[in-house]
Amino acid sequence: MARSEKTVVWFRRDLRIDDNPALATAAKEGSVLPLFIWCPADYEQYYPGRCSRWWLKQSLAHLGKSLESLGCPLTLIHAEDSTLAALLESIHSTGATRVVYNRLYDPISLVHDDRIKNELSALGIPVQSFNGDLLYEPWEVYDENGQAFTNFNMYWEKCMNLSLEISQSLAPVRLVPVPGIENVRGCPIDDLGLESSKDEESSNALLSRAWSPGWRNAENMLDEFVSYGLLEYSKHGMKVGGTTTSLLSPYLHFGELSVRKVYQLVKMHQVNWENEGKSEAEESVLLFLRSIGFREYSRYLCFNFPFTQKRSLLGNLKHYPWRSDEDRFKSWRQGMTGYPLVDAGMRELWATGWTHNRIRVIVSSFAVKFLQIPWIWGMKYFWDVLLDADLESDILGWQYISGSLPDGHELSRLDNPEVQGQKYDPDGEYIRTWIPELARMPTEWIHCPWDAPSSILEVAGVELGFNYPKPIVQLHIARECLDDAISTMWQLDTAAKLAELDGEVVEDNMNNIRSFDIPNVVLKKELSPSASSIDQRIPSTSGQKKKLQPLEVKAPYKQIIQDDVMNASNMEDTGSTAKLQASRKRSSSDSAFNVPSCSSSLIMHSQIHDPNSCLVLHSDYLQQNADRNGAGKVEDNDSEDSGTSISRPSKRAA
C-alpha cells in the first residue's frame, strides 16, 4: 500500500510502542499523529483516583520520550468539552485522513467509542479499531447454544480449547509525523492536571520510589517475574507479606504491557521447563494463566453484560436489602472495624494505593457480608484508591465476592476474619506493620484482641474502645443479619415473580420461582463470515440489538469523605494510619444506593510519628517490593476455605 495515509493514532490505555496494532498499522501506511486526549467529563462517575492519575502521568511521559526518539512527538490535549471535539480539531488542523485506536471494553468506553466512531464516520472520516488488549474478543467465545458464558471455569475451558494464533505487531523503527502537526493545539503534560501540587509534595514522591511506570519498565518487570518469580508462583498464595505476585497489574491496565506478549513468554517457559523435567512448574504456570483468564473474563463480562457496573448479574439480588450505613462504610474505609486483619488491609490500601489480592478478598468480603454495605460502594472506593484500579476487574471482583455471579461466593458464605488472620498472617507481622496500636500484642492474641485478658491488653498498651476499636459487629450477629437479609431477598423475589404471573401459578412456574435469574446474551447469531475482525461490536440481549445508553451509578458520592480529612486531628482516637486530604469534590444527589463520596486524592505523609500515635505511616514501606497481585482482580481461589466460614444451621432462608 502506498504511504499516503495521514493517520491520527488515538492513545488511551495502550501506552506502549511494542505490539501496538493501531500504531503499527498507521506507521506502515503513512504519516502519523500520536494523540492522547485527557477529558475528565468522559469518565463520569469513574474519574481516576490520585494514584491512578500519577501512574498515567508517568506513563505518558515515558511514551512521549519513546515516540520522540522515533521521530514523532506525542501530542497531549486537555479537552474541556469533549474528546470528539478535540479529535475533530486535530483532524482539521492536520488534514488527517483517518483515525485508528485500540479497543476498550468497559461499559463507559463502549458507549463513548461507539458514539465517536459513528460521528466521525458520518462526517466521512474512516475509523478503524484493533484488538490491543485481549487474547480473545468478547464475541468470539460462546457456549454450544451461541450464548455468552456466565461461569468463569466454563469460559476459560472453552478459551483453552480454541485455537489461538498470537501475532504480535512489530514496533515501528521510525515514525513520520503528519504535515501540520505543529498546528495542533497541544499542551505540556503538567497542564493536563493529572497531579496537584499537594500530591507532588507528599505521597506521589513515595510512589515513585516503589514503582517505575512506562512500557520499557513493564517489559523489564515481566522478564524479571518470568525468570525469577513464576516458578514459585503457586506457593505464594498463602502469603500476604513480601513479594509474592507478578507486580504486573498496573502495567496491564495502562496497556504498557501486551497481554499477548505475557501469554507467549509464559508458554515458552512452560515448554522449556517441561523439557527440563521441572514438573513443579506446571501448577504455577496454570495458576498464573488463570489470573490472565480472569482479566480476560472481566472484559468479556462487561462487554456482554454492560449493566454490571451498576447492578448484580443475578437478577434476584435487586431485592437484596443492602444496608446503606455511611458510618459503617467510613469505619471500614479507615480500618476501624475492630478486626485486625481487615483493618490492616484497609489502612495499607488507604496509605499506599495497594494491597495483596488475598487481602482484597478479605476486606471486600467483610464489607458485603459482615457489614452488608452495597458492593457498588466498595467497588467505587477501590476505583478511587487503587494504584492498579481497573473498572472491569473491580466489577468482576466485587460481584464475585458479593454472590452476584452464578459462580461467585455463596450468598450465605461468611468468612471468619480471626481464622483468616491466623491462616494468612500467622505471626501477625502484617498486622503490626499497619496497626501500630497492636504492635506489642502477643501473637496468640493479635487476631482476637477482644478475647485477650485485661493484663495482656494493659502490657500491650491496648485499650479497646479507646485507642483501638471493639469489633464493629459480633460474629454471631453478622451471621444472623446475613441470613435474615438472604431470607428477605428470596421473599421479595418470590413475591415479585408471583405478581408477574398474575395468579396463573402452575407447578412448572413454582419450580422456577426460587431459581437464580441469569440473563442470556446471544453471540453466535450476530457473527457472520463477512464481518470485519477489526470492527468493534456492541452486545445484544437475546439476539436483539439494544441501543446502549451511558451507564453510571445513579448519583455521585456524597462528600462525607471530607469528614475523614476534617477529623484527621481526632484520629488518635480512631487508629487511622494516614492523614487524608481531599483534592477533588463531587456534587451530590440522592440515589437508590446513596453512595457516599470517597476521595481519589489520598495524601500520605512520609514522616513516622511516635509509635503510640495513630497517624503512622512507614514511608520506607513503599521502598520495598510490596505485595502486589498479578491481575488486579478481587478473586478468591479458595472457594471452600475450611475452617473460615461461619454457619448457623438452624437459620435457613425462607
Secondary structure, 3 states (H helix, E strand, C coil): CCCCEEEEEEECCCCCCCCCHHHHHHHHCEEEEEEEEECHHHHCCCCCCHHHHHHHHHHHHHHHHHHHHCCCCCEEEECCCCHHHHHHHHHHHHCCCEEEEECCCCHHHHHHHHHHHHHHHHCCCCEEEECCCCCCCCCCCCCCCCECCCCHHHHHHHHHHCCCCCCCCCCCCCCCECCCHHHCCCCCHHHHCCCCHHHHHCHHHHHHHHCCCCHHHHHHHHHHHHHHHHHHHHHCCCCCCCCCCCCCHHHHHCCCCCHHHHHHHHHHHHHHHHHCCCCCHHHHHHHHHHHHHHHHHHHHHHHHCHHHHCCCCCHHHHHCCCCCCHHHHHHHHCCCCCCHHHHHHHHHHHHHCCCCHHHHHHHHHHHHHHCCCCHHHHHHHHHHHCCCCCHHHHHHHHHHHHCCCCCCCCCCCCECHHHHHHHHCCCCHHHHHHCHHHCCCCCCCCCCHHHCCHHHHHHHCCCECCCECCCCCCHHHHHHHHHHHHHHHHHHHHHHHHHHHCCCCCHHHHHHHCCCCCCCCECHHHCCCCCCCCCCCCCEECCEECCCCCCCCCCCCECCHHHHHHCHHHHHHCCCCCCCCCCCCCCCCCCCCCCECCCCCCCCCCCCCCCCCCCCCCHHHHHCCCCCCCCCCCCCCCCCCCCCECCCCCCCCC
